[in-house]
Structure formats: C-alpha cells, structure tokens
C-alpha cells in the first residue's frame, strides 16, 4: 500500500520524505505499535542505526521476549534466518 503525502505538507513540516518515514517509525515504535525491527524497516535503516536514532532522542529500545519472537518469525518469513 502506498501513502501519498503532498509535497506541500512535507515543506510545511520542514521534512523530507525520508525524514517523515523516520519520524513515523519512531512514533509508532514509541507507542509500541511496531517492534524495533519493523520500525527500522519502515525508517529504511539498519537496526543498529535506528537504535542510534532512538538513543539520540533518549528513547529506550524496550525490546522484550515477545518482540524478539515476533522479529524472529519475521526474519524467518523473509528467509533471512
């Protein structure tokens, strides 16, 4: 599914499309709506780089066993593990 954000909205928010995706990923991660891996994927960043982004904003990675299991299942589905 594609989401179209008008250029005027990005301009008004002083964000690029890449920055908007990162902001959305951080917000959804903070709200426990995405796991760390899912948020990193949305932000189009390697997991460690996304963790650095979170740390720069003093956001803990709140990574627990259910999230680990979900990420493991996702990696298996993607054929990465």
C-alpha positions, 0 to 999 in steps of 0.5 A, a space after each residue: 500500500 502506498 501513502 501519498 503525502 503532498 509535497 506541500 505538507 512535507 515543506 510545511 513540516 520542514 521534512 523530507 520524505 525520508 525524514 517523515 518515514 523516520 519520524 513515523 517509525 519512531 512514533 509508532 515504535 514509541 507507542 509500541 505499535 511496531 517492534 524495533 525491527 519493523 520500525 527500522 524497516 519502515 525508517 529504511 535503516 539498519 537496526 543498529 542505526 535506528 537504535 542510534 536514532 532512538 538513543 539520540 532522542 533518549 528513547 529506550 529500545 524496550 525490546 522484550 521476549 515477545 518482540 524478539 519472537 515476533 522479529 524472529 518469525 519475521 526474519 524467518 518469513 523473509 528467509 533471512 534466518 
